[in-house]
Each structure stands twice: as structure tokens, then as C-alpha cells.
């Protein structure tokens, strides 16, 4: 039901086929930061058939989305209706809240709602649609005819929002940028619709530059569609081919600290812009937490004295034949609550069983340091030193 980014693509003629989408950023919310809930959400995302643990004190499957720092403006429908959407490479569906959302659903009241009746290209199909997020779910469905591609793009029209954690989210909905294979109800993936029009989008590529400046008055960064922006990275792009066409899954050559490896050779990893943390097998992550001196709080969460950040060891990730280094300032999250700043490790243990795992998930902790390129046409992901990041 969306023209969403297709509307933005109408500007391609004026910008040499490169579309720039400014990114907004928000700080981490300590009250919404609950590692157990984040872990359950990620298990649901990556383990087929996983059932949410209803015994958790906070059944907030969107806790991780609430802590996602970067989102952007997207227009949907004809005439356009404007929304703030989280760009999520770990899912493949587009959804926003819609008129008709349940009166008891507080989350809907705090976000922009799409009105199908005000879009001349919208047709309500009323086909059932549901995505589970922890103990809650998003339900509904519709479709909207895109004028750039003459194709119908599926849009999940949320009439029930997923959990109270979404109330405080700065964005209205989610734009899944993963592959069709993981799309709920086999709905065509939005990016495929864009990339199908070679006249408007000659390169089937999108890329993220996330501004890590701690000054909240500075723009959050930029996502580009249909190409990359050399102004946002330095040096060459190191490419790694996809392992499969389900998630943006690649081989991680290794993770090392002071010459010690924390992986047993190359391992699968998923690059996920919808995940705030950097996760790996629990045993490996525990060793990393011990190495950096993080203190366990007993719930999967690790803290440390913020004064120690400058003295923390660099952590090296090998990708595409190159080393990408995170410094302490990159992998320690400074989370504010009640005027106080707490420093939390950006690493989280997560055991994904076979056949999906074991795997590492490279979320915003990693992506925020490097210019990240998702090449749909050549089935690969590339990384380069971000132009705003200090050289490692």
C-alpha cells in the first residue's frame, strides 16, 4: 500500500540517480534497555518457531527497536503522507500504524497513522497479516499502487501495535530491507520494487552512513539508495559475498583482542540495522566481557566505569580481507537515565542453534562505526572507514 521510497525516487532525475534520505538519531533509553527482552526479540527474529518467554518481567519484544538510534523520513500514498521509519535490514516487510487502530492501543495514538481513504492509490485488501514482536503483535494489511514502477507494493497496515515498548519509539513504523525469503506472507520486498526500475535506479544498492557525533544537534547521518556517496567514506570498500539469500548474512573472518581470537575460524554473521547491539555466542561474549573488564549485572547486561573507556582494548573484526577495529568509545554505550550516565557493554551473548546458527549479529554498535553498503545486485556487503570516524 505504499509509494514510500518510490515517491522519493521521483527525484532521481535531478540527483543523478542517487537518492539521499537524511537520518535522525536518538539516545539510548536506559528504562527501555532490557537485555533479556532484546535477546527474546532476536531469537524470534532469527529462530524459526521460537516461542516468546512469557516469564520475563518485561515482555517488550520491541525493546531493541526502541533503542535503535537511527531512522528516516518516508512518504507513503498519493498524495503523500509522511512517516518516520526505522530502516531494518533484518526483516523484509513494510508496516506503519493506520487509521482504525484499536482505541485501546496507546502506541497508535503516539504515532502518525496512514489513512488509506486519503490515498487515491490505496486499496484495502483486508487480508490478515501478523508479525510477532515478543508478547505483542502487529496486525492488519493493505496495498498501494506505485506510480514509479506500475507495481503493487504490499504495506502492512497496523491495527494493533506490538507492545508498550513501542509507545516511546521515535519512529512510526518499519521498512524491512531484507530478502523476499523472510517476508511474512511472501509480500514483495520494498527494495525489490525500487530496484526493478533500472531507469530510475541503475544500481541495486543502498548504503548507510551513521554520524557518531555525540552532539545531539548534529544530523544522524544518511541512507543512500541506488548508489553510494564517496563523501561519506575513506579508502576502498572491502566486499564480502552473501552466504545465503535469507538475511544479509556474510562470513566474519574472526574477532580478536590483543591477538587472541574469540571465534573458531570464520563464522556466519548477519548485518542488521534494526538491532542496536553486537551479539555472538554466549561463551565467546562472556570472554570478551571479561577481557574488557565489564561487570555482569546477572541479567545478561554488563556495565563498567565510564572513566575506563579511553583505556579499553581495540577489538578487531576481519571482513572482506580487511580488519575493522572498534575502540572502547565505539562498543561501550553511554545510556542516560534521570540525569545520570551509565556505561553498558554493547556486546550481548545470544545462542542461535543450528541450522540458523551459531552466528554473530552486527548491529548498530558495528554499523555505526563504518560506512556500510548493501549490494543487492551482486549479493554482497561492503564496509569502509566512515568519513566522520577516526582512523583505527
C-alpha positions as CSV (number, residue, x, y, z in Angstrom):
1,X,0.0,0.0,0.0
2,X,2.9,2.3,-0.3
3,X,4.7,4.5,-2.6
4,X,7.0,5.2,0.3
5,X,10.5,5.4,-1.2
6,X,9.2,5.2,-4.7
7,X,7.9,8.8,-4.2
8,X,11.4,9.8,-3.2
9,X,12.7,8.1,-6.3
10,X,10.9,10.6,-8.5
11,X,13.8,13.0,-7.6
12,X,16.3,10.6,-9.1
13,X,16.4,12.6,-12.3
14,X,17.7,15.6,-10.5
15,X,20.3,13.9,-8.4
16,X,21.9,11.6,-10.9
17,X,20.0,8.5,-9.8
18,X,21.3,8.8,-6.2
19,X,18.6,9.3,-3.6
20,X,19.6,10.7,-0.2
21,X,17.5,10.0,2.9
22,X,18.6,12.1,5.9
23,X,18.8,10.0,9.1
24,X,17.6,11.1,12.6
25,X,19.1,9.8,15.8
26,X,18.0,9.4,19.4
27,X,19.9,8.5,22.5
28,X,19.6,5.1,24.2
29,X,16.8,5.0,26.8
30,X,18.0,3.2,30.0
31,X,14.4,2.4,31.1
32,X,13.8,0.6,27.8
33,X,17.2,-1.2,27.8
34,X,16.4,-4.7,28.9
35,X,18.8,-7.3,27.6
36,X,16.6,-10.3,28.3
37,X,13.8,-8.8,26.2
38,X,16.2,-7.9,23.4
39,X,17.5,-11.4,23.4
40,X,14.0,-12.9,23.2
41,X,13.2,-10.5,20.3
42,X,16.3,-11.5,18.4
43,X,15.5,-15.2,18.9
44,X,12.1,-14.7,17.5
45,X,13.7,-12.9,14.6
46,X,16.3,-15.5,13.7
47,X,15.0,-18.8,15.1
48,X,12.0,-20.2,13.2
49,X,9.2,-21.3,15.5
50,X,10.8,-19.8,18.7
51,X,8.2,-19.1,21.4
52,X,8.5,-16.0,23.5
53,X,9.4,-16.5,27.1
54,X,6.3,-15.2,28.9
55,X,8.0,-15.5,32.3
56,X,10.2,-12.4,31.6
57,X,9.4,-9.4,33.9
58,X,9.1,-7.2,30.8
59,X,7.6,-8.7,27.8
60,X,8.7,-6.0,25.4
61,X,9.7,-7.5,22.2
62,X,10.4,-4.1,20.7
63,X,12.9,-3.1,23.3
64,X,15.7,-3.4,20.8
65,X,13.8,-1.3,18.2
66,X,13.2,1.3,20.9
67,X,16.9,1.6,21.4
68,X,17.7,1.7,17.7
69,X,19.3,5.1,17.2
70,X,18.7,5.9,13.6
71,X,15.6,6.3,11.5
72,X,14.5,8.4,8.5
73,X,11.6,10.2,6.8
74,X,9.5,8.3,4.2
75,X,6.4,9.3,2.3
76,X,3.6,6.9,1.5
77,X,0.5,7.2,-0.7
78,X,-1.0,9.6,-3.2
79,X,-0.9,12.4,-2.1
80,X,2.0,11.7,0.2
81,X,1.6,11.0,3.9
82,X,4.8,11.4,5.9
83,X,6.2,8.9,8.4
84,X,9.4,8.3,10.4
85,X,10.5,4.7,9.7
86,X,13.3,2.5,11.0
87,X,15.3,1.0,8.2
88,X,15.7,-2.6,9.1
89,X,18.0,-4.9,7.1
90,X,17.0,-7.8,9.4
91,X,13.3,-8.0,8.2
92,X,11.5,-7.8,4.9
93,X,8.1,-6.1,5.4
94,X,6.9,-2.5,5.4
95,X,4.4,-1.5,8.0
96,X,3.0,1.6,9.6
97,X,0.1,2.4,12.0
98,X,-3.2,3.0,10.2
99,X,-6.5,4.7,10.9
100,X,-8.7,2.2,12.6
101,X,-6.1,1.2,15.1
102,X,-7.7,-0.1,18.3
103,X,-8.8,2.7,20.6
104,X,-7.2,0.8,23.5
105,X,-3.8,0.8,21.7
106,X,-1.9,3.6,23.2
107,X,1.1,3.2,20.8
108,X,-1.1,4.1,17.8
109,X,-2.1,7.4,19.5
110,X,1.6,8.5,19.8
111,X,2.4,7.9,16.1
112,X,1.4,9.1,12.7
113,X,-1.3,6.9,11.2
114,X,-1.8,6.2,7.5
115,X,-5.2,6.9,6.1
116,X,-6.0,4.7,3.1
117,X,-9.1,6.7,2.3
118,X,-6.9,9.8,1.6
119,X,-4.7,7.9,-0.9
120,X,-6.1,7.5,-4.4
121,X,-3.7,4.6,-5.0
122,X,-4.7,2.7,-1.9
123,X,-6.8,-0.5,-1.9
124,X,-7.6,-2.2,1.4
125,X,-7.3,-5.9,0.9
126,X,-8.3,-6.8,4.5
127,X,-6.1,-9.9,4.1
128,X,-4.8,-11.0,7.6
129,X,-1.3,-10.0,8.4
130,X,0.6,-10.6,11.7
131,X,4.2,-10.2,12.8
132,X,5.1,-11.3,16.4
133,X,7.2,-9.0,18.5
134,X,7.7,-10.6,21.9
135,X,4.4,-10.8,23.7
136,X,2.7,-8.4,21.3
137,X,1.9,-8.4,17.6
138,X,1.2,-6.1,14.7
139,X,-1.9,-7.0,12.7
140,X,-3.6,-5.7,9.5
141,X,-2.9,-5.4,5.8
142,X,-3.4,-3.2,2.7
143,X,-1.9,-2.4,-0.7
144,X,-1.0,0.8,-2.7
145,X,-0.2,1.2,-6.4
146,X,3.2,2.7,-7.0
147,X,3.4,5.1,-9.9
148,X,7.1,4.8,-10.4
149,X,7.0,1.1,-11.2
150,X,3.4,0.3,-12.1
151,X,3.5,-2.5,-9.5
152,X,1.6,-3.0,-6.3
153,X,3.6,-2.8,-3.2
154,X,2.4,-4.5,-0.1
155,X,2.1,-2.4,3.1
156,X,1.1,-3.9,6.4
157,X,-1.4,-1.5,7.9
158,X,-1.1,-1.9,11.7
159,X,-4.4,-2.0,13.6
160,X,-2.7,-3.5,16.7
161,X,0.7,-2.2,17.8
162,X,3.3,-4.6,19.2
163,X,3.7,-4.0,22.9
164,X,4.0,-1.0,25.2
165,X,7.7,-0.6,24.3
166,X,6.6,0.9,21.0
167,X,4.8,3.8,22.7
168,X,8.1,5.7,23.3
169,X,9.7,4.8,19.9
170,X,10.7,7.9,17.9
171,X,9.7,6.3,14.6
172,X,6.2,5.3,13.4
173,X,6.9,2.0,11.6
174,X,9.5,-0.2,10.0
175,X,10.8,-0.5,6.4
176,X,12.2,-4.0,6.1
177,X,15.2,-4.1,3.7
178,X,15.9,-7.9,3.8
179,X,15.3,-10.6,1.3
180,X,12.0,-11.9,0.0
181,X,12.6,-15.3,1.6
182,X,11.9,-14.0,5.1
183,X,9.0,-11.8,4.1
184,X,5.8,-12.5,6.0
185,X,3.0,-13.7,3.7
186,X,5.5,-13.7,0.8
187,X,4.8,-10.0,0.2
188,X,7.2,-8.4,-2.3
189,X,10.1,-6.8,-0.6
190,X,10.0,-3.0,-1.0
191,X,13.6,-2.7,-2.2
192,X,13.0,-5.2,-5.0
193,X,10.2,-2.9,-6.3
194,X,12.6,0.0,-6.4
195,X,15.5,-1.9,-7.9
196,X,13.2,-3.3,-10.7
197,X,13.1,0.2,-12.3
198,X,16.5,0.5,-13.9
199,X,15.7,3.8,-15.5
200,X,15.2,5.4,-12.0
201,X,17.6,3.2,-10.1
202,X,20.5,1.9,-12.2
203,X,22.4,0.4,-9.2
204,X,20.6,-2.1,-6.9
205,X,22.5,-0.7,-3.9
206,X,21.7,1.1,-0.6
207,X,24.2,2.3,2.0
208,X,24.3,3.7,5.5
209,X,26.5,6.5,6.9
210,X,25.7,6.9,10.6
211,X,27.0,10.0,12.3
212,X,28.6,9.0,15.6
213,X,29.0,12.6,16.9
214,X,27.7,12.7,20.4
215,X,26.3,16.2,19.9
216,X,22.5,15.6,19.5
217,X,22.2,18.8,17.5
218,X,24.2,17.1,14.7
219,X,22.3,15.1,12.0
220,X,22.1,11.4,12.5
221,X,23.6,10.5,9.1
222,X,22.3,9.5,5.7
223,X,21.0,6.5,3.8
224,X,21.5,6.4,0.1
225,X,19.5,4.4,-2.5
226,X,20.7,3.4,-5.9
227,X,24.4,4.0,-5.2
228,X,27.0,5.1,-2.7
229,X,28.3,8.5,-1.6
230,X,32.1,8.7,-1.7
231,X,32.0,11.8,0.5
232,X,31.0,9.6,3.5
233,X,33.8,7.1,3.4
234,X,37.6,6.9,3.1
235,X,39.7,4.4,1.2
236,X,38.3,1.4,-0.6
237,X,35.3,-0.7,0.2
238,X,36.0,-4.3,1.4
239,X,33.4,-6.7,-0.1
240,X,32.2,-9.9,1.4
241,X,29.8,-12.2,-0.6
242,X,26.5,-13.2,0.9
243,X,26.3,-16.7,2.4
244,X,22.6,-17.0,1.5
245,X,19.6,-15.0,0.4
246,X,17.6,-15.0,3.6
247,X,19.2,-12.3,5.8
248,X,22.1,-10.1,4.9
249,X,24.4,-12.9,6.0
250,X,28.1,-13.0,5.4
251,X,31.3,-14.7,6.7
252,X,33.0,-13.0,9.6
253,X,36.7,-13.9,9.4
254,X,37.3,-13.5,13.1
255,X,37.1,-11.4,16.2
256,X,40.4,-10.7,18.0
257,X,41.6,-8.7,21.0
258,X,45.3,-8.3,21.6
259,X,46.0,-11.2,19.2
260,X,43.5,-13.6,20.9
261,X,40.7,-15.0,18.7
262,X,37.2,-15.3,20.0
263,X,35.9,-17.3,17.1
264,X,36.8,-20.7,15.9
265,X,37.7,-19.7,12.4
266,X,35.3,-17.9,10.0
267,X,31.7,-17.7,11.3
268,X,28.3,-16.7,9.9
269,X,27.2,-13.1,10.8
270,X,24.2,-11.1,9.9
271,X,24.4,-7.3,9.4
272,X,21.2,-5.9,10.9
273,X,20.5,-2.2,11.1
274,X,17.4,-2.9,13.2
275,X,19.5,-4.3,16.0
276,X,21.2,-1.9,18.4
277,X,23.8,-4.3,19.8
278,X,26.5,-6.6,18.7
279,X,25.8,-10.2,19.6
280,X,27.7,-13.5,19.4
281,X,27.6,-17.0,21.1
282,X,27.4,-16.6,24.8
283,X,30.7,-18.3,25.6
284,X,32.6,-16.0,23.3
285,X,30.8,-12.9,24.5
286,X,31.5,-13.8,28.2
287,X,35.2,-14.0,27.4
288,X,35.1,-10.6,25.7
289,X,33.3,-9.0,28.6
290,X,35.9,-10.4,31.0
291,X,38.7,-9.2,28.8
292,X,37.4,-5.6,28.7
293,X,36.6,-5.7,32.4
294,X,32.8,-5.3,32.1
295,X,30.8,-6.3,35.3
296,X,27.9,-8.7,35.0
297,X,24.6,-7.5,36.4
298,X,23.2,-11.1,36.3
299,X,20.7,-10.5,33.6
300,X,22.9,-10.7,30.6
301,X,23.8,-7.0,30.9
302,X,27.3,-5.7,31.6
303,X,28.3,-2.3,33.0
304,X,31.6,-0.5,33.6
305,X,33.0,2.7,35.0
306,X,32.7,5.3,32.2
307,X,36.2,6.6,33.1
308,X,37.7,3.4,31.8
309,X,36.6,3.9,28.2
310,X,39.8,5.6,26.9
311,X,41.9,2.6,28.2
312,X,39.8,-0.2,26.8
313,X,41.5,-2.5,24.2
314,X,40.6,-2.3,20.5
315,X,38.5,-5.2,19.1
316,X,39.3,-6.3,15.5
317,X,36.7,-7.8,13.1
318,X,38.0,-9.3,9.9
319,X,35.8,-8.8,6.9
320,X,36.5,-8.9,3.2
321,X,40.2,-9.5,3.8
322,X,40.5,-6.3,5.8
323,X,40.5,-5.5,9.5
324,X,37.8,-3.3,11.0
325,X,38.6,-2.0,14.5
326,X,36.2,-0.9,17.3
327,X,37.6,1.2,20.0
328,X,36.1,1.4,23.5
329,X,34.2,4.6,22.6
330,X,32.5,2.5,19.9
331,X,31.5,-0.6,21.8
332,X,30.5,0.9,25.1
333,X,27.0,2.5,25.2
334,X,26.6,5.6,27.2
335,X,23.0,5.4,28.4
336,X,21.2,8.3,30.2
337,X,18.6,7.9,32.9
338,X,17.4,10.5,35.4
339,X,20.2,12.8,34.6
340,X,22.8,10.1,35.2
341,X,25.0,8.4,32.6
342,X,25.6,4.6,32.8
343,X,28.1,2.8,30.6
344,X,27.0,-0.5,29.2
345,X,28.8,-3.0,27.1
346,X,27.4,-3.1,23.5
347,X,28.1,-6.8,23.4
348,X,25.4,-9.4,24.2
349,X,25.5,-13.2,24.3
350,X,23.0,-14.9,22.1
351,X,23.0,-18.6,21.2
352,X,21.2,-19.3,17.9
353,X,21.1,-23.1,17.4
354,X,21.6,-24.9,14.1
355,X,20.6,-24.7,11.3
356,X,20.3,-20.9,11.6
357,X,23.3,-20.6,14.0
358,X,25.6,-20.2,15.6
359,X,26.1,-16.7,14.3
360,X,27.1,-13.2,15.2
361,X,24.8,-10.2,14.6
362,X,26.5,-7.0,13.7
363,X,24.1,-4.3,14.8
364,X,24.4,-0.5,15.2
365,X,27.4,-0.9,17.5
366,X,29.3,-2.1,14.5
367,X,27.5,-0.4,11.6
368,X,27.7,3.0,13.3
369,X,31.5,3.0,13.0
370,X,31.8,2.0,9.3
371,X,30.2,3.0,6.0
372,X,28.1,0.0,5.2
373,X,27.0,-0.9,1.7
374,X,24.3,-3.5,0.8
375,X,24.7,-4.6,-2.8
376,X,21.5,-6.4,-3.8
377,X,22.5,-6.8,-7.5
378,X,25.9,-8.5,-6.7
379,X,24.7,-10.2,-3.5
380,X,27.4,-8.8,-1.2
381,X,28.0,-6.4,1.6
382,X,30.8,-3.8,1.7
383,X,32.4,-1.8,4.6
384,X,34.7,1.2,4.5
385,X,36.1,3.6,7.1
386,X,33.4,6.2,7.7
387,X,34.5,9.8,6.8
388,X,33.4,11.0,10.2
389,X,35.2,8.3,12.2
390,X,38.8,8.5,13.4
391,X,41.2,6.2,11.7
392,X,42.0,3.0,13.6
